[in-house]
Amino acid sequence: MNTISIDEVKETYEAQARAAICEKTVAEYADAMSKGTIFPPITVFADSIEFVIADGHHRYLAVKKIGAKKISAIIEPGSVRDAILFSVGANAQHGLRRTLSDRRKSVTILLQDEEWTTWSNAKIAEKCCCSVELVARIRQEIGAEKTSTTCTRNGKQILMRTPRHVRSQEDVYPSETGGIEESPPDPKDIELEIAKAACSEAAIEIEDLKDRLTKIQLIGDEADREAAALEVDEIRRQIKLLEVEVRALANSRDQFQNENVQLMKQVNFLERQRKKCTCMLW
C-alpha cells in the first residue's frame, strides 16, 4: 500500500463503472473520515505520470471534500483500459453495494467495446461479477451480437468470425472440420430464457434492497427508509411487467411450436404423396 498525492490522481470517470456517483455516500464517508475513521485504500492504475482510479471513487471524492492532500492507494501497473476492466467487477463483495443499474453499466461498458464484445457471455459475466443471463439480455437489448469469437489453437489465441445464424449463441466452438458443432437455438426459446433471467435478476435486487432496508431501519432516518421502500416497490413493479412478458413469450413460443408441428405434418404428407407418384411413374 502507498500514499499518493490527490493532485496526482487523474480526474476522469472512464473507469467509473457505477451508474452514478452517490453524493450522500460521499458526504457520509467524508463525515466519518473527519472523525478519524480509516477507510480501505483505493485502487489506481499507473498511467504515465498520473493515476487512474479503478476502485474507490466515493472514497477519493470524500478525501477531497475534507480537504486532505494525500490518500492511501494500491498501485497497479497498467493503462486506462486495464483500470476500466478492473472497475467493472469492483465493489461486488465490499463497499457501497452495487445496484442493478451499476451491474448493467458494467456489462454495457464491455459489450460496447470493440475487443471485449467478442468475449463470451460467460467471460463477461465473470469479469462483471453478474449472471450470464443478465449479459445475454443486455447484449440483445443493445444489439451487440458477436461478429467474432476467440479460440485457442496450437497454443495461440485466434479471432474467428462468427456465422450470422449463430451469433446469438452463448459460444461458438469450431469443430475439427472447421464447421459449427451445435445448431442455433430457437430464437423464441432464447427470448423466453432471457426474460426469465431478468425476473431472477430483479428478484435478487429486491433481496439486496431488503437487506439494506433492514440496516436502514436500525441506523437510518425516515427519509432513508422511504427511499429504500420506494426502490423496492419500483423493482416489484418491474418484476410484474417482466412476468407478463414471460407469459406472452411462452404463449408465443407455444403457438410457434404448434404451427411448426402442423407444417411438419404437411411436409410429411406431401413427401409421401411425392413418393407415391414416383412409384406410379416407374
Phi, psi and omega in degrees: 000143182232165173245123182240160179283141177302326182292341181276350182276128181286126180282081179216148179245023176300324181258028176261106186268000176280155180295328180195157175282134178267103183298328179295319179295319178301315181296319179294317178298316181298318179297316180294320179296320181294340179264005174102003179292132179266124180260156176298155179292152173282166176247126180233156175248135183285117179241096186055248183261001181243169179243135179254126181285128176253334179208123178119027180299320180294320178294319179298313180294327178293319177299317178296323183296324181272359175084015179289152183256345182234156177214141178285138184211148168264121184260122178248141176284140178151176183264183176299322179297322177297320179294319179298314181297325177290320187293329185293341178250002182289153177067015177291328184243352184211174177072198178297121185303135180287140175270173176299323178296323178296315181294322178296320180295319179302313181296317182297322178304314182287321182290336180268001178267137185301322180277310188291335180292342178282349178292156176291158177302322181296319181291319178295318179299320179296317180293321184270357180056053178218184182277153176297324181297322178296318179298315181298320181294314181293322177302318180291319182299317184265002177068033181268063178294144177286117176267353176205165178214159181256145175217161180257126179222122183057037177079004181242144176280124182240133177268121182240142175291139178266125178305141185304322187284355179236015184292342179273357180287159179298312178214153175238121181249125179289135177278174182297333181273357179094358180270192179253128187287325185249143176280153183293143179287163178294125180304326179297318179294322179298313180299319181295315181294323179294319179295319177298319180296322178297322176298316180297317179299317180294322178296320177297319179298322178296318179297320177299317180293325177298320177298315179298319181296321178298315179295319181296322179297334180275321187236350185270175178261181184297321181296320178298316182296318180295318180297317180294319180296320178296322180295320177298315180298320181295318181289325175299321178296319178297320179298317179300317179295319179293323178295323176297318179297319179299314180297318180296318179293322179297316179296318179297318179296316180298318179296317179299316181294320178297317178296323179295320178298316180296320178296320179296323177298317179296318179299315180296320179297314180295326178293321177295320178297320180298315180296322179297315180296321179299317180296322181294325180292327180275000000 
